[in-house]
């Protein structure tokens, strides 16, 4: 344990966010990284600020579908955007974890991934302008698949660099700071959608948003390159086939990790639920496209309000953060169903806004909780493998999650909301049974 005094701007920012003004402890990171912890913390937050805004400006769940509608691409292609994004981001991670492991400094994988994402987004602009509607739709989906694959590489590197450069006990607050800024920027994105984009037939505003997102991904890459990362262990690098074998052994032999993956699979029902609440609101109140701006704003407010609370809570017990997030998601579904039963004249965009506030609160908690849990619980030398195994399995489950849309089509969106409530309650129960993060990799199966 090392103690330092604040001496510059980054240290003052670090101490303000982490409430560490009386001295600095650097647990679970290399001794050589302690002095750089404040600087790394600030650049990590700046990286998150840029990329969170970029995600909103080129959102596959909102902006890209409206772009498709504007250029005349078939509607079924717009329905493929989110599944392609999630699956391509998560599925390849196990194959690349061993490659990342072979390099002592892993930040450059994120820098390369972020730069690639910037380039791929920039390519969307000429495709939308020059290609026919059908060709443009398919090409944008292909670019999104490559974009998301790069994102998956960056995800493995990010969690490993986070574990090497930010002390344990401060990581939840760092993720919360990134999410809080992201929430503020989501408000800006929501206002833009509400006031300037929703009712215009031109594709120009969409292309401006996508260009801005590409620039922000490049800025994020520069910020991550500025992080000071000490060399790490390179033992255990494996090829893709050995990665699969090692991953299966982790699931088989580490009971705490196995239960975490199961919990995350059920938590996925919360992470992909937002479009279904949007459809439910549209069905009940007939909201205009512009009304979606209200829901985006409500979701952004939830991140601003919830992230600081979740961050400090996650540094104490990330499993309880996930548990409570599951309960909040279940309550959200029940509230949505109750609102849906109100007289028609009492239903409006504003009446449904609390649903989006609460689901955003829940999603912020579960994302922050599961990230903190895995970074804190995985052994330092095997962290990339734990991240990759978890994400690869969840990527496969995400493809099955596409079946929820069939349930909505066959039985109605209200029935699907009821199912989401049940799945959220199950996820909360599984999270409650998890060991604390510090015991995840060592928990005895008999104790599970």
KEROMAR-644312 format. One record per residue (C-alpha): residue in three letters; x, y, z. Coordinates in Angstrom, 3 decimals, padded with zeros to 6 digits. Layout:
BEGIN
[ALA,[X,Y,Z]]
...
***
This chain:
BEGIN
[UNK,[000.000,000.000,000.000]]
[UNK,[001.333,003.392,-001.050]]
[UNK,[000.244,006.841,000.113]]
[UNK,[000.693,010.073,-001.854]]
[UNK,[-000.418,013.696,-001.519]]
[UNK,[-002.309,015.537,-004.267]]
[UNK,[-000.036,017.863,-006.193]]
[UNK,[-001.690,018.678,-009.533]]
[UNK,[-005.030,019.049,-011.250]]
[UNK,[-005.550,015.374,-012.060]]
[UNK,[-004.853,014.425,-008.462]]
[UNK,[-007.362,016.980,-007.198]]
[UNK,[-010.004,015.664,-009.609]]
[UNK,[-009.182,012.105,-008.575]]
[UNK,[-009.415,012.924,-004.887]]
[UNK,[-012.677,014.812,-005.370]]
[UNK,[-014.392,011.956,-007.213]]
[UNK,[-013.027,009.161,-005.034]]
[UNK,[-013.242,011.093,-001.724]]
[UNK,[-009.593,010.239,-001.084]]
[UNK,[-008.419,013.668,000.049]]
[UNK,[-006.597,012.430,003.139]]
[UNK,[-004.156,010.247,001.271]]
[UNK,[-004.113,007.624,-001.420]]
[UNK,[-004.241,003.858,-001.179]]
[UNK,[-003.349,001.756,-004.197]]
[UNK,[-004.691,-001.733,-003.630]]
[UNK,[-004.456,-004.510,-006.235]]
[UNK,[-002.420,-002.538,-008.797]]
[UNK,[001.354,-002.566,-009.380]]
[UNK,[003.355,-000.309,-007.056]]
[UNK,[004.755,001.530,-010.086]]
[UNK,[001.208,002.453,-011.169]]
[UNK,[000.189,004.115,-007.904]]
[UNK,[001.694,007.511,-008.680]]
[UNK,[-000.024,007.537,-012.090]]
[UNK,[-003.429,006.482,-010.714]]
[UNK,[-004.960,010.022,-010.667]]
[UNK,[-003.792,010.793,-014.213]]
[UNK,[-005.015,007.426,-015.480]]
[UNK,[-008.341,007.917,-013.713]]
[UNK,[-008.938,011.285,-015.394]]
[UNK,[-007.947,010.118,-018.882]]
[UNK,[-010.170,007.063,-018.453]]
[UNK,[-013.110,009.325,-017.595]]
[UNK,[-012.351,011.535,-020.607]]
[UNK,[-012.240,008.443,-022.782]]
[UNK,[-015.624,007.387,-021.438]]
[UNK,[-017.087,010.868,-021.944]]
[UNK,[-016.144,010.883,-025.625]]
[UNK,[-017.273,007.326,-026.354]]
[UNK,[-020.550,007.573,-024.417]]
[UNK,[-021.553,010.586,-026.483]]
[UNK,[-020.405,008.806,-029.653]]
[UNK,[-022.633,005.854,-028.778]]
[UNK,[-025.635,008.171,-028.550]]
[UNK,[-024.884,010.050,-031.768]]
[UNK,[-024.689,006.821,-033.807]]
[UNK,[-027.008,004.640,-031.727]]
[UNK,[-028.023,001.391,-033.519]]
[UNK,[-031.205,001.469,-031.473]]
[UNK,[-032.336,004.949,-032.502]]
[UNK,[-030.244,007.027,-034.932]]
[UNK,[-029.328,004.300,-037.435]]
[UNK,[-032.922,003.024,-037.784]]
[UNK,[-034.078,006.581,-038.557]]
[UNK,[-031.254,006.866,-041.107]]
[UNK,[-032.446,003.621,-042.711]]
[UNK,[-035.988,004.978,-042.901]]
[UNK,[-034.736,008.212,-044.478]]
[UNK,[-032.728,006.494,-047.218]]
[UNK,[-035.501,003.952,-047.833]]
[UNK,[-033.730,000.785,-046.658]]
[UNK,[-036.084,-002.155,-045.921]]
[UNK,[-037.512,-002.196,-042.398]]
[UNK,[-036.306,-005.743,-041.687]]
[UNK,[-032.710,-004.525,-042.039]]
[UNK,[-033.276,-001.962,-039.276]]
[UNK,[-034.440,-004.828,-037.056]]
[UNK,[-031.057,-006.526,-037.486]]
[UNK,[-028.974,-003.612,-036.197]]
[UNK,[-029.038,-004.282,-032.439]]
[UNK,[-028.640,-008.110,-032.635]]
[UNK,[-025.682,-007.719,-035.020]]
[UNK,[-024.116,-005.117,-032.737]]
[UNK,[-024.409,-007.230,-029.590]]
[UNK,[-023.427,-010.581,-031.087]]
[UNK,[-020.427,-009.285,-033.047]]
[UNK,[-019.211,-007.411,-029.968]]
[UNK,[-019.341,-010.385,-027.607]]
[UNK,[-018.814,-013.593,-029.569]]
[UNK,[-015.188,-013.093,-030.779]]
[UNK,[-013.782,-012.102,-027.404]]
[UNK,[-012.612,-015.528,-026.264]]
[UNK,[-010.556,-015.916,-029.444]]
[UNK,[-008.703,-012.623,-028.941]]
[UNK,[-008.126,-012.859,-025.185]]
[UNK,[-005.079,-015.086,-025.573]]
[UNK,[-003.551,-012.765,-028.161]]
[UNK,[-004.008,-009.798,-025.853]]
[UNK,[-002.466,-011.815,-023.043]]
[UNK,[000.780,-012.165,-025.027]]
[UNK,[001.457,-008.409,-024.899]]
[UNK,[002.732,-006.714,-021.727]]
[UNK,[000.803,-003.482,-022.465]]
[UNK,[-002.782,-003.999,-023.529]]
[UNK,[-004.003,-000.418,-023.896]]
[UNK,[-002.919,-000.385,-027.534]]
[UNK,[-005.584,-002.961,-028.339]]
[UNK,[-008.221,-000.475,-027.175]]
[UNK,[-006.519,002.362,-029.054]]
[UNK,[-006.487,000.273,-032.242]]
[UNK,[-010.095,-000.770,-031.720]]
[UNK,[-011.263,002.807,-031.102]]
[UNK,[-009.424,004.091,-034.174]]
[UNK,[-010.967,001.326,-036.271]]
[UNK,[-014.433,002.215,-034.970]]
[UNK,[-013.874,005.851,-035.947]]
[UNK,[-012.922,004.832,-039.500]]
[UNK,[-015.856,002.436,-039.909]]
[UNK,[-018.357,005.050,-038.759]]
[UNK,[-016.883,007.556,-041.191]]
[UNK,[-017.434,005.041,-044.026]]
[UNK,[-021.164,004.981,-043.249]]
[UNK,[-021.481,008.517,-044.668]]
[UNK,[-020.474,007.843,-048.321]]
[UNK,[-022.350,004.534,-048.215]]
[UNK,[-025.587,006.308,-047.220]]
[UNK,[-025.102,009.008,-049.876]]
[UNK,[-023.983,006.972,-052.894]]
[UNK,[-025.391,003.440,-052.525]]
[UNK,[-028.887,002.273,-053.381]]
[UNK,[-031.204,001.833,-050.365]]
[UNK,[-030.873,-001.962,-050.240]]
[UNK,[-027.112,-001.964,-050.821]]
[UNK,[-026.649,000.836,-048.293]]
[UNK,[-028.625,-001.072,-045.667]]
[UNK,[-026.643,-004.277,-046.050]]
[UNK,[-023.334,-002.413,-046.217]]
[UNK,[-024.063,-000.422,-043.057]]
[UNK,[-024.935,-003.680,-041.270]]
[UNK,[-021.627,-005.172,-042.420]]
[UNK,[-019.763,-002.065,-041.214]]
[UNK,[-021.628,-002.280,-037.901]]
[UNK,[-020.573,-005.917,-037.553]]
[UNK,[-016.914,-004.965,-038.039]]
[UNK,[-017.385,-001.969,-035.721]]
[UNK,[-018.791,-004.211,-033.001]]
[UNK,[-016.052,-006.801,-033.422]]
[UNK,[-013.516,-004.031,-032.787]]
[UNK,[-015.604,-003.019,-029.785]]
[UNK,[-015.312,-006.552,-028.428]]
[UNK,[-011.525,-006.449,-028.680]]
[UNK,[-011.534,-003.119,-026.878]]
[UNK,[-013.786,-004.487,-024.133]]
[UNK,[-011.324,-007.219,-023.173]]
[UNK,[-008.432,-004.756,-023.168]]
[UNK,[-010.398,-002.108,-021.246]]
[UNK,[-011.184,-004.286,-018.248]]
[UNK,[-007.606,-005.562,-018.063]]
[UNK,[-006.132,-002.048,-018.263]]
[UNK,[-008.673,-000.856,-015.687]]
[UNK,[-007.548,-003.585,-013.302]]
[UNK,[-003.888,-002.612,-013.789]]
[UNK,[-004.179,001.174,-013.568]]
[UNK,[-007.011,002.013,-011.129]]
[UNK,[-006.896,000.809,-007.505]]
[UNK,[-009.450,-001.657,-006.215]]
[UNK,[-012.135,000.270,-004.353]]
[UNK,[-012.006,003.126,-006.886]]
[UNK,[-013.087,001.254,-009.992]]
[UNK,[-016.800,001.444,-009.338]]
[UNK,[-016.519,005.197,-008.909]]
[UNK,[-014.582,005.504,-012.155]]
[UNK,[-017.254,003.563,-014.038]]
[UNK,[-019.880,005.699,-012.322]]
[UNK,[-018.121,008.902,-013.394]]
[UNK,[-018.044,007.676,-017.002]]
[UNK,[-021.736,006.774,-016.806]]
[UNK,[-022.684,010.081,-015.172]]
[UNK,[-021.018,012.099,-017.908]]
[UNK,[-022.605,009.753,-020.428]]
[UNK,[-025.970,010.495,-018.873]]
[UNK,[-025.445,014.240,-019.185]]
[UNK,[-024.460,013.833,-022.812]]
[UNK,[-027.479,011.598,-023.357]]
[UNK,[-029.619,014.552,-022.306]]
[UNK,[-027.953,016.611,-025.017]]
[UNK,[-028.531,013.844,-027.566]]
[UNK,[-032.157,013.555,-026.488]]
[UNK,[-032.732,017.288,-026.900]]
[UNK,[-031.174,017.159,-030.375]]
[UNK,[-033.445,014.268,-031.325]]
[UNK,[-036.463,016.028,-029.868]]
[UNK,[-035.893,019.468,-031.356]]
[UNK,[-033.951,019.016,-034.592]]
[UNK,[-033.972,015.465,-035.939]]
[UNK,[-037.261,013.753,-035.256]]
[UNK,[-039.384,015.679,-037.764]]
[UNK,[-036.930,016.348,-040.583]]
[UNK,[-037.023,014.268,-043.790]]
[UNK,[-033.417,015.049,-044.726]]
[UNK,[-030.557,012.645,-044.083]]
[UNK,[-028.073,015.492,-043.500]]
[UNK,[-028.608,015.733,-039.703]]
[UNK,[-028.053,011.982,-039.368]]
[UNK,[-024.819,012.166,-041.327]]
[UNK,[-023.655,015.053,-039.139]]
[UNK,[-024.370,012.964,-036.031]]
[UNK,[-022.447,009.987,-037.444]]
[UNK,[-019.507,012.209,-038.419]]
[UNK,[-019.473,013.627,-034.896]]
[UNK,[-019.495,010.100,-033.477]]
[UNK,[-016.518,009.116,-035.652]]
[UNK,[-014.541,012.139,-034.420]]
[UNK,[-015.404,011.324,-030.800]]
[UNK,[-014.198,007.725,-031.161]]
[UNK,[-010.864,009.094,-032.422]]
[UNK,[-010.729,011.448,-029.416]]
[UNK,[-011.471,008.507,-027.134]]
[UNK,[-008.570,006.569,-028.671]]
[UNK,[-006.202,009.485,-027.998]]
[UNK,[-007.347,009.682,-024.371]]
[UNK,[-006.824,005.958,-023.847]]
[UNK,[-003.380,006.170,-025.447]]
[UNK,[-002.496,008.758,-022.789]]
[UNK,[-003.080,006.257,-019.960]]
[UNK,[000.168,005.137,-018.334]]
[UNK,[000.137,001.339,-018.200]]
[UNK,[002.909,-000.668,-016.554]]
[UNK,[003.932,-003.893,-018.343]]
[UNK,[001.940,-006.916,-017.191]]
[UNK,[002.487,-010.645,-017.121]]
[UNK,[002.425,-012.357,-020.515]]
[UNK,[002.318,-015.951,-019.337]]
[UNK,[-000.594,-018.068,-020.444]]
[UNK,[-001.134,-016.715,-023.951]]
[UNK,[-003.063,-019.316,-025.982]]
[UNK,[-004.409,-019.722,-029.488]]
[UNK,[-008.147,-019.635,-030.129]]
[UNK,[-008.661,-023.404,-029.713]]
[UNK,[-006.776,-023.441,-026.426]]
[UNK,[-008.794,-020.404,-025.343]]
[UNK,[-012.010,-022.341,-025.807]]
[UNK,[-010.648,-025.241,-023.770]]
[UNK,[-009.422,-022.940,-021.024]]
[UNK,[-012.758,-021.142,-021.005]]
[UNK,[-014.698,-024.372,-020.609]]
[UNK,[-012.440,-025.350,-017.716]]
[UNK,[-013.168,-022.040,-016.013]]
[UNK,[-016.917,-022.639,-016.265]]
[UNK,[-016.550,-026.206,-015.036]]
[UNK,[-014.106,-025.616,-012.192]]
[UNK,[-014.873,-022.144,-010.795]]
[UNK,[-018.326,-022.307,-009.236]]
[UNK,[-018.538,-018.597,-008.369]]
[UNK,[-017.726,-017.590,-011.929]]
[UNK,[-020.171,-020.137,-013.304]]
[UNK,[-022.952,-018.646,-011.211]]
[UNK,[-021.960,-015.123,-012.272]]
[UNK,[-022.296,-016.109,-015.942]]
[UNK,[-025.724,-017.607,-015.200]]
[UNK,[-026.762,-014.408,-013.436]]
[UNK,[-025.525,-012.298,-016.321]]
[UNK,[-027.500,-014.438,-018.784]]
[UNK,[-030.724,-013.622,-016.931]]
[UNK,[-029.684,-009.989,-016.488]]
[UNK,[-029.498,-009.792,-020.282]]
[UNK,[-033.304,-009.639,-020.307]]
[UNK,[-032.976,-006.245,-018.595]]
[UNK,[-030.229,-004.966,-020.886]]
[UNK,[-032.236,-005.610,-024.067]]
[UNK,[-035.608,-004.539,-022.643]]
[UNK,[-035.540,-000.835,-023.558]]
[UNK,[-036.866,-001.228,-027.152]]
[UNK,[-039.773,-003.290,-025.849]]
[UNK,[-040.769,-000.571,-023.389]]
[UNK,[-040.591,001.891,-026.281]]
[UNK,[-042.900,-000.329,-028.353]]
[UNK,[-045.269,-000.687,-025.401]]
[UNK,[-045.415,003.089,-024.961]]
[UNK,[-046.010,003.559,-028.682]]
[UNK,[-048.801,000.986,-028.597]]
[UNK,[-050.509,002.572,-025.606]]
[UNK,[-050.120,006.299,-026.230]]
[UNK,[-049.346,006.496,-029.943]]
[UNK,[-046.253,008.602,-029.290]]
[UNK,[-044.717,010.388,-032.260]]
[UNK,[-041.125,009.846,-033.257]]
[UNK,[-040.365,013.112,-031.509]]
[UNK,[-041.790,011.616,-028.316]]
[UNK,[-038.847,009.216,-028.245]]
[UNK,[-036.711,012.227,-027.334]]
[UNK,[-038.565,012.392,-024.007]]
[UNK,[-037.722,008.755,-023.328]]
[UNK,[-034.059,009.294,-024.251]]
[UNK,[-033.924,012.279,-021.887]]
[UNK,[-035.547,010.268,-019.083]]
[UNK,[-032.993,007.498,-019.598]]
[UNK,[-030.164,010.035,-019.483]]
[UNK,[-031.479,011.584,-016.259]]
[UNK,[-031.509,008.118,-014.694]]
[UNK,[-027.797,007.712,-015.450]]
[UNK,[-026.983,011.086,-013.932]]
[UNK,[-028.944,010.367,-010.758]]
[UNK,[-028.047,006.717,-010.321]]
[UNK,[-024.414,006.334,-011.340]]
[UNK,[-022.777,008.107,-008.355]]
[UNK,[-024.884,006.017,-005.979]]
[UNK,[-024.226,002.777,-007.838]]
[UNK,[-020.483,003.525,-008.058]]
[UNK,[-019.933,003.852,-004.320]]
[UNK,[-022.282,000.958,-003.634]]
[UNK,[-020.435,-001.272,-006.151]]
[UNK,[-017.108,-000.629,-004.424]]
[UNK,[-018.682,-002.089,-001.268]]
[UNK,[-020.720,-004.959,-002.726]]
[UNK,[-021.187,-005.255,-006.474]]
[UNK,[-023.359,-008.371,-006.138]]
[UNK,[-025.912,-006.369,-004.162]]
[UNK,[-025.876,-003.701,-006.866]]
[UNK,[-026.847,-006.364,-009.403]]
[UNK,[-029.474,-007.801,-007.051]]
[UNK,[-031.178,-004.465,-006.460]]
[UNK,[-030.962,-003.629,-010.160]]
[UNK,[-032.924,-006.795,-010.911]]
[UNK,[-035.606,-005.852,-008.387]]
[UNK,[-035.869,-002.331,-009.824]]
[UNK,[-036.282,-003.809,-013.316]]
[UNK,[-039.095,-006.063,-012.068]]
[UNK,[-040.803,-003.076,-010.452]]
[UNK,[-040.410,-001.144,-013.719]]
[UNK,[-042.296,-003.811,-015.639]]
[UNK,[-045.101,-003.866,-013.096]]
[UNK,[-045.431,-000.065,-013.224]]
[UNK,[-045.528,-000.169,-017.033]]
[UNK,[-048.314,-002.734,-016.946]]
[UNK,[-050.274,-000.641,-014.445]]
[UNK,[-049.895,002.496,-016.602]]
[UNK,[-051.126,000.476,-019.556]]
[UNK,[-054.375,-000.199,-017.707]]
[UNK,[-055.108,003.469,-017.013]]
[UNK,[-057.896,005.219,-018.933]]
[UNK,[-056.722,006.368,-022.343]]
[UNK,[-057.041,010.058,-021.498]]
[UNK,[-054.585,009.607,-018.606]]
[UNK,[-051.876,008.024,-020.758]]
[UNK,[-049.197,010.172,-022.406]]
[UNK,[-045.480,010.376,-023.140]]
[UNK,[-044.906,012.111,-019.838]]
[UNK,[-046.862,009.477,-017.887]]
[UNK,[-044.641,006.767,-019.392]]
[UNK,[-041.426,008.763,-018.785]]
[UNK,[-040.905,007.294,-015.239]]
[UNK,[-040.767,003.821,-016.813]]
[UNK,[-037.750,004.891,-018.849]]
[UNK,[-036.258,006.629,-015.832]]
[UNK,[-036.496,003.430,-013.778]]
[UNK,[-035.283,001.042,-016.473]]
[UNK,[-032.334,003.352,-017.058]]
[UNK,[-031.641,003.304,-013.312]]
[UNK,[-031.723,-000.500,-013.347]]
[UNK,[-029.570,-000.855,-016.461]]
[UNK,[-026.960,001.571,-015.117]]
[UNK,[-026.737,-000.456,-011.918]]
[UNK,[-026.439,-003.862,-013.501]]
[UNK,[-023.835,-002.710,-016.035]]
[UNK,[-021.729,-001.050,-013.387]]
[UNK,[-022.244,-003.889,-010.923]]
[UNK,[-021.302,-006.706,-013.285]]
[UNK,[-018.230,-004.868,-014.584]]
[UNK,[-016.987,-004.092,-011.073]]
[UNK,[-017.763,-007.630,-009.899]]
[UNK,[-015.770,-009.242,-012.685]]
[UNK,[-012.793,-006.860,-012.530]]
[UNK,[-012.567,-007.196,-008.734]]
[UNK,[-013.220,-010.938,-008.663]]
[UNK,[-011.067,-012.256,-011.511]]
[UNK,[-007.422,-013.096,-010.711]]
[UNK,[-005.111,-010.431,-012.142]]
[UNK,[-003.219,-012.828,-014.390]]
[UNK,[-006.396,-014.373,-015.858]]
[UNK,[-008.654,-011.320,-016.041]]
[UNK,[-008.755,-011.161,-019.882]]
[UNK,[-009.830,-014.804,-019.987]]
[UNK,[-012.618,-014.311,-017.434]]
[UNK,[-013.880,-011.286,-019.359]]
[UNK,[-013.708,-013.062,-022.711]]
[UNK,[-015.429,-016.253,-021.518]]
[UNK,[-018.243,-014.293,-019.902]]
[UNK,[-018.775,-012.052,-022.917]]
[UNK,[-018.589,-014.872,-025.469]]
[UNK,[-021.232,-016.930,-023.678]]
[UNK,[-023.487,-013.901,-023.290]]
[UNK,[-022.986,-013.116,-026.974]]
[UNK,[-024.458,-016.523,-027.831]]
[UNK,[-027.343,-015.970,-025.405]]
[UNK,[-027.988,-012.591,-027.042]]
[UNK,[-028.835,-014.373,-030.294]]
[UNK,[-031.482,-016.345,-028.397]]
[UNK,[-032.753,-013.075,-026.957]]
[UNK,[-033.985,-012.214,-030.422]]
[UNK,[-036.776,-014.681,-029.715]]
[UNK,[-038.353,-012.186,-027.341]]
[UNK,[-039.507,-010.236,-030.362]]
[UNK,[-041.351,-013.349,-031.596]]
[UNK,[-043.111,-013.580,-028.223]]
[UNK,[-044.222,-009.976,-028.571]]
[UNK,[-045.428,-010.681,-032.113]]
[UNK,[-047.327,-013.845,-031.177]]
[UNK,[-048.711,-013.004,-027.744]]
[UNK,[-048.576,-009.220,-027.567]]
[UNK,[-046.153,-006.747,-026.057]]
[UNK,[-048.017,-006.791,-022.737]]
[UNK,[-047.343,-010.511,-022.320]]
[UNK,[-043.676,-009.904,-023.065]]
[UNK,[-043.481,-007.184,-020.391]]
[UNK,[-044.904,-009.721,-017.928]]
[UNK,[-042.207,-012.220,-018.929]]
[UNK,[-039.526,-009.539,-018.451]]
[UNK,[-040.787,-009.042,-014.884]]
[UNK,[-040.385,-012.765,-014.164]]
[UNK,[-036.893,-012.894,-015.692]]
[UNK,[-035.821,-009.830,-013.695]]
[UNK,[-036.961,-011.473,-010.443]]
[UNK,[-035.050,-014.649,-011.316]]
[UNK,[-031.918,-012.630,-012.071]]
[UNK,[-032.198,-010.829,-008.721]]
[UNK,[-032.438,-014.161,-006.909]]
[UNK,[-029.366,-015.563,-008.667]]
[UNK,[-027.372,-012.377,-007.988]]
[UNK,[-028.338,-012.568,-004.322]]
[UNK,[-026.824,-016.075,-004.169]]
[UNK,[-023.468,-015.002,-005.658]]
[UNK,[-020.374,-014.932,-003.436]]
[UNK,[-018.831,-011.533,-002.862]]
[UNK,[-016.486,-010.519,-005.675]]
[UNK,[-013.392,-011.225,-003.561]]
[UNK,[-014.506,-014.861,-003.242]]
[UNK,[-015.775,-015.395,-006.788]]
[UNK,[-012.717,-017.185,-008.150]]
[UNK,[-012.048,-019.174,-004.987]]
[UNK,[-015.531,-020.043,-003.767]]
[UNK,[-015.982,-023.745,-002.988]]
[UNK,[-018.742,-025.370,-005.043]]
[UNK,[-020.110,-026.839,-001.838]]
[UNK,[-020.754,-023.312,-000.591]]
[UNK,[-022.801,-022.362,-003.611]]
***
